[in-house]
Amino acid sequence: MPDMPTSPDAAPYFPLPDGYPFCKVIPGFLSPQECAGLVAESEERGFARADSDYPPSYRNNDRQVLDSPELASRMWQRLQGLLPPTMQPATAAPSQAPWTLDSINERFRFCRYRAGQRFEIHQDGVHHRSRTRQSCLTFLLYLSDGDACEGGDTLFYDAGPAGAAPPVARVRPRAGSLMVFDHRLWHAGEQVASGIKYILRSDVLYRDPGDPGDPGASPHPALRTFEPGHQGYVWTLEALDDDTFASGGRDTSIRVWRRDGSLLGALQGHTRSVLGLARLPGGRLASVSRDRSLRIWDWRSGSCVQAVEQAHAAAVLGVIGLEAGAIATSGADRVIQLWDAHGGHHGSLAGHRGWVWCLDRMPDGLLASASEDGAVRIWDPARAACLHVLPGDVALRALAVSGCGRCIVTANIQGELTVWEHLRGAWTRQRSFRAHQAAARRVRWLSGTRLASAGEDNRTLLWTMPGGRQAYVEPSLNFTTDILAMGSGILGCSYDGQIRWLGGTDHSFDEEHEDEPSKQAPDRRSRLADPAQHPELRRPLPDAGLRR
């Protein structure tokens, strides 16, 4: 790894080897006195632990959110002349003109790392102000010196966490130093062994130079199937009937679509990200959110017929419809809650030792759950009893139960899928295999012999079961988050705010093609991520006018 300057008066430098996306460190961006003032103000406001909104396997530091246009204006003035004037965002077509530097996100995140706290390998998500105005760069300002703590360096990696190699660069905190880097870089906050580390986080936004003034316009003409789309990531999809589905995500709205791409309406009521949707009988839809609530909608009229504002003590992560219109929800509070068809509380299921990410129905009224603790539990909700525990050591993100109920597939944070089968009265682990090079976000059965998985390696994969043969790969522009079968087509959604048909059409995956050799869609992602084809993603040369 290259040697890093340690003096606060040092010139800006580029800590990553040549050929990597943009990353620049600017020492002395703030004075020690300014840093101390920001730390004191943040401590006076108070920090909260991140583990009520972020999984412990991902991060466990203390966090505070501050919306401050005044602070953004101050930071913006100091940034003049220090950043690339143009960038090519992940959501732009390769042939599109680069976007122009625009502003700083007014939402700042103060982070405090005490002994034992860290942030695992990850990429930063895009902040979508609109489809033509969004962030490309992470703004990370160190408010304390590395001398104030042991550990706590920022580490950069060549790829995601699955089988991660040693870091390619290490940046030591220095009070007042600003680091600005491409969102697509894999990085981590090293665990603090002793002392305290403070940082301030925001995002640098760029704007499409051809912005027609339509905030709903997509910058990528090929991806305009479902417009006007969500502002920010799309997290979840749910079929409502053969021709209609719903989507939910970061912008707090639920959108109802026809499969031809037309928007039927938007359901408004949640105040934070929508994380789960479940179809209910009688034209109703259940939704859950990071805002802790459960809402029941008449999706045809757009009205919310019931709201449980405090369904869980932390973020609500999953929801599923049960028999007779009943509902089960799961949360970051480690509990599964049971509700009747009208939102009345009917009981709780406790036993998991971590976040309960996902629920799925099983035959005979049973329920399966997957947790951050690595285990699957199978429940009888009628008796509030746990019947089976399928153990595991790696945090799970998703599970899917086959239609016959005899097979369960789980997905974990290392990108592995594990197949469990019910044989002679017992659940047996049949196989585990690496499907994704980062965390697997979602797994779904699309038919009796077809499985789909979505992951943080920006890929959606189709598998032929029970053998687990990869049948199709579709690269995306950002994390893929959910998959949904609609007729002979398959829908996918992702962190770039897009909903799209896999293969580009709504009839690409007839059952008769299941036994064909593995196919791959055109790789939009690799063209965008290759610095050799996109010089603007490489670090600028010293004469590029970006040093001060």
N, C-alpha and C positions, 0 to 999 in steps of 0.2 A: 504494500500500500504506500502511496506517496506521503512524504513528510508534510505536516500541516504547520503553517505559521502559528505562533503562540502569542505574539505581541498584539495588543488591542489597536496599535497604530499601523499594523501591517496592511499592505494593499489587498484589495479583493483577490480571491483565488478560487480555483476550480478543483474541488477535492477528488473528483472521479477521474478515472483514466480516460484517455481519448476514445471517442466513439460512443460514449454513453450519453443519454439525454441530458439536457441542461441542468446544472447544479452549480450554484455560486455562493460563496461565503463572503460577507461584507463586514469585516471587523469594525468596531467603533460606530456602528449605526446609531446606537444610543449611548449616552454617557453613563458611567456607574451610578451617578445620582438619579438619573431618570429611571434606570432599572430598579433601584431601591424604592423609588416612589411608587412605581407600578406594583411592585411586590407588596408594599405596605397597604396600598389601596385594595388589592385583591384579598389580602388576609382580613382586612376589616369587613369586606363584603361577605367573606366566608366561602369555603370550598365544600363540595359534596363528593362522595365517593362515586366513581364512574360505574361501579358494578351493578347499579340498579338499571342502567341503560346500555351497558356494554358487557359482553360475556367475560368472565375472569380469564378464560383461555386466550383472550385477545388483548385485554389491558386491565390494569387494576389500580391506576393512579387516581389522584384527586383532581377534580375538574370544576371549572366555573365558566359560565357563558356570559358575555357582556356585549350588548348591542350599543355601539358608540360611533355614530357618524363623525363626531368631532375627533376621536382618536384615529379613525380611518383617514380623515383629511390630513392630519399631522403626518402619519406614516407615508401617505401618498406624496406629499410635498418632498419628503426626504428621499423618496425612491427615484425621483426624476433623473434620467440619464444612467441609471444603474441596471436596468432590466432590458431584455430583448424587446424591441419595439413591435415585433410581430412574432406570432407562434402559430403552429398548425394544431388545433385541438383534435382530440381523438374522434369527435363526432363529425369532423369535416371530411369531405371527399378528398382523396389524394390530389386531384386536379384543381381543387378550389384554391383561390388566393388566400395567403396567410391572413389570420385575424390580427387586429391591431390592439395594442395595450390600452386598457380602458380604466380600471379602478381597482380598489381593494374592497373586499367583502367587509361590511361594517360589523359583522358578527365575529367577535374575537373569543377565543377559547384559552383561558388561563389554565395551565396544567402544573400541578405540584406532584413531584415524585419523592416519596420518603423511602426509608429502608425497606427493601423487599418489593418495591413497585417497579413495573416495567411496561413496555408496549411492544407486543410481539411483531414479527415481520408482517408488513401490510403495504398496500398502496393507498394513497389518499383519494377519496371520492371527489368527483367534480361538483362544484357548486353551480347550479343552473339558475341564473337570473331570468333567462329566457332561452329559447332555442338559438338565438343569435348573439347571446351575451352570457358567457360562462367562464369558469376559472380553468386555467391551464397549469398554474404554478402554486406550490405550497409556500406560504410565508411563515417561517419559523424563527422566532426571535428569542435568543437566550437571555434570561433575566438574572441568572446567577452564574458564578464561575465554576469550572470543574474542580477547583480547589476546595469548594464548599461541600463536595460529596465525593464518595468513592464509587466508581462506575458511572452510569448515566450518559455514556457517549451515544451519539447518533450513528448507527451502523447502516451501511448500504450494501445491498446484495445484488447478485447478477440475475436471480430469479426468485420465484415464490418459495414458501416455506417447505414444500414437499422435497425432502432430501436436500435441504439448503447447504450450500458450500460455505466456506469461511467468507466473511465480508470482504468486499472489494475496496471499501474505504471506511474510515472511522473519523468522525469529527468530534472533538472535545468541546464541551460547553465553555463559552467565554462570555461573561456578562457584556451585553451591548452588541454582540455579533448577531448579524442576521444571515440566515441561510434561506435561499430561494431555490426551489427545485421542481422539476417536472413531476406532476402527479403520478405518472406511470412508473416512477422509480420504486423498487422494493426497498423498504427501510424498516428499522426497528429502533426503539428507545431501550438501550441496555439497562438491565436491572440496576437500581441504586443499592449499593451494599451498606452505605452509611451516609449521614448528612441529608441534605435536601436540594433538589434541583427544581428550578422554576423556568417555564417557557411560556411564550405567548404565540398563539397560532391564528392564522387567518388564511385567506386565499387571494391570489392575484387574478383578476378577470381580464378577458380579452373579448373583443367585439368583431363580428363579421363585417368587413368593410362594405359588403353589398347588402347590409341589413335594410330590408324594405320598410322597416317600421312595424312589421307584423310580429308580435311576440310569440305567436304560435307557429310561425314558419319554421320548417325544418331546414338546417343547413345542408343536409344530404338528400338530394332529390330522390334517390333510390329508396329512402327510408320513410316516405311520406304516406305509408299505408294507413296508419291510424293517427289522424290529426283532427283537431288540435290535441296534442298529447300532454302528458304530465310534465310538470316543471321539476326536474330532479329524477332520482332513480324510481323505477317501477319495481316493486318488491313481490307482488303476488297477483295471480290470475285465477279466475274461477268461472266455469261454465254455468250459465243460467238456463239455457235451453239449447236446442240444436243449432240455433242461428245467432245466439247472443252470449256475451261473456262480460265479466267485470274485471277491472284492474285497480290496484291501489298502490300507493307509494309515498314518497317523501313530501309531496305537496299537500298532504292531508286529505285529498279528495279521492273519491271512488268514481271511476268513469265506467259507463255502461255502453258497450259497443255492439254493433252488428258485425258479422264476420266479413262483410264487404268493406269495412273500414269506417263506416259512418258512425258518428257519435250520437247516441240516443239521449244522453244526459249525464249530469254529474251529481253525486250525492255528497252534500257538505254537512259537516258536523264535528268530525274529529279535529283536534287541535295539534296533533303531532302525527308522525308517519303512520300510515296504515300498513300493518304487518301481516294480516290474515283475513281471508274471506271464506265464507262457507254458504253454499246454497241450501235453503230450507224449503219445506213444502209451502204451497200456496202463494208462489211469487214473492217469497221473502228472501232476504239476504242478511247474514250475520257478518259483522266486521269487528276487528280488534285493532288496537293501536298502541303505540308507545305512550299515549296519553293515559293509559291504565283502564280505558273504558271498553265496554261491549255495547254495540249498537245493532238493532234489528231494523231492517228497512223493508218497505214495499218498493222494490226496485222499479216497478213500472210507473208508479206515481211520483217516485223520488222522495217520498216522505219517510222520516224516521219514526217508527211506531213504538219503539222502546229504547231507552238508553240507560245503561248501568254505568254511572260515571266512575265508580271505583270498583271495577270487577276484580282487580288484583292490586297487591301492594307495590308492584313494580310494572315494568313494561309487559304488555300482553303480547305473546309471541305467536300463538297458534289458536285456531278455532276449527271445530268440526261439527257437522250435524249428526245427531244420533236418532234413534227410533222415536216415532211419534212427534217429530219436530223439536225434540230436546237438543241441547247444545252443550258441548264441552269446550272449555278454554284452558290454555296453559300459559305460564308466565315466568318471568325472571325471578319471581318470588319462590320458585321451586314447587309450586302447587298447581294441581289441576282442579278447576272449579266446574261444577255441574249446574245447569240451568234448565228450567222448563221452557216450553215453547213461547212463553210470554216474558222471558227474562227474569223469572223468579228464581232465587237461589235454591238449589236442590241438594247441595252437599259438596264435599271436597275430597280429593284423593291426594294423600301425602306419602312420600317415600323417597322421591328423588333427592339427591344431595347437590344438585346444580340446576341451572336454568332448564326449563322444560320447553324445548324448541318446537316440537312437532307432535301432532296427534293424527291417528288414522283409525277408521272403523275396521272392525273384524266381524266375522259371522257370529250369530247367537248373541248379539248385543254387547260384545266385548269391545275393548278399546286398547290401542297400543300407543305408547309414548316414547319419545327419544329425548335424551337429556345431555346437558353439558357434563354430567358425571360419567358419561361413556356407556350407560346402561339403557337397554330397552325394558320397559315394564308393560306387562299385559294385565289389564284390569277388568273386573266385573263391576261396572258402575252401579248396578242395581243393589249389590251387596257392599259397595265401597271397599272391595277386596282386591289385593294384588295377587294374581294367580301364578305369574311366572316373572322371573328376572333374567334377562339375557345380558350377561356381563360384558364389559369392555373397559379398556384403559385410556382410550382417546376420546376427547369431547366430540359428541355427535351434533350434527346440525339438522338432519332430516331422516325420515324413514318413510317407506311405502309398503303397504300390505297388498298382496296379490288378490285378485278377485275371488279366488277360491279360499283365501285365508290361510293357506298352508305355507306361504313363503313371505318373508319379511326381508327387505333390503334396507340397509342403513348407510348413511353418508357421513363422513367425519371431517375434522378440520385439516387432516393430512391428505385429503383428496381420495381416500380409500372408500370403496363400496364393499360391504359385507353382506353375504347372502345367508339367511337363516331358514331352515326348513323344519316343519313339524312332522316328525316321524315316530310312529309307535308311542304316541302320547308325550313325547319330549321334544323340545326345541334344540336343534343341532346346528352348529356353525358349519356351513358347507364350504365356503371359500371367502377369501378377502383378496381384493386386487386394487392396484393403484389406477384410478380412473382420471384424476385431475392432478395437476402440478401445484395446486393450492387448495384451499378449503373447498369442499363440495357444498354448495348452498341448498340444492334441492334435488330430490329424486322422485320420480313418478312412474307408475305403471301406465302405459298408454294402451296396452291390449294384453291379452294373455301371454304373449311371447315377446313383447317389446317393452323395454324400459328406457327412460330418459334421465339424464343427470345434467345439472348445471353447476358451474364452478367459478371460483375467483381467478382461474387461469384464462378467463375470457372465452370459454368454450362450452358449447352444448353438445352432448354426446348421446347417441342412440345405441342401445345394446340389444342383441338377440338373446333371449333367455330360453332355457335355463343355463345355457353354456357360458353366457357372459361374453360373447363375441362382439367386438365393436363393429357397428354397422354403418355409422354415419358420424361425421364431425362437422360442426358449424362454428367457425371462429366468429367472435363478436368484437366490438370496439371497446368493451369494458366488461366488468363482472357480469356474468349471466345469473339470473336470480330465480326464474321459474319457467316451467314448460307446461303446455296444456294441449291435449288432443281435441281438435274440432273437426269432425268428419274424417276425411282422408288427409287433412292438413294438420300441422303442428305449429302452435304459436310459441314464441319465446319472448322474454322480456329481460331487461338488463339495466345496469347502473347508469347507462348513458341516456336514460329516459325514453328508450325506444321499445315499441312492441312490433314484432315482425313475424312473418311466416318463415319457418325454416325452409331453405331451398328456394325462397323467393315467391312461392305460390301457395294457395290454400288446398292443393291437391297433389302434393309431391310424395306422399308416403302411403301408397296403397299396400295392403297386406301382402299382395303377391310379390312384392319386392323385398320382403324381409330376409330372404336367404341369399341375396346378392352380396358380392364382396363389398367391403367397407368403402363408402363414398366420402368425399370431402367437398364442402362448399368452397367457393372462391375465398381466399384468405384476406379479408379486408384488414384484419388486425396487423398481420405481419408487414404489410406495406406501410402502415402508419408508424409502426414501432421501429422500423429499420433506419438508423441514422444515416446509413450510406445513401439511401434514397431520399432522405429528408434532412438536408444540412441544417435546417433551423432547429432540429432537435439536439444537435451536438452542442457542446460548449463552444461559445464564440472565441475567436482568436483574440490575442491581446490588442490588435489594432481595430477591433470591431466597434470601438467607441463606448464600450460598456463598463470599462474600469474608470474609477474616479481618481 
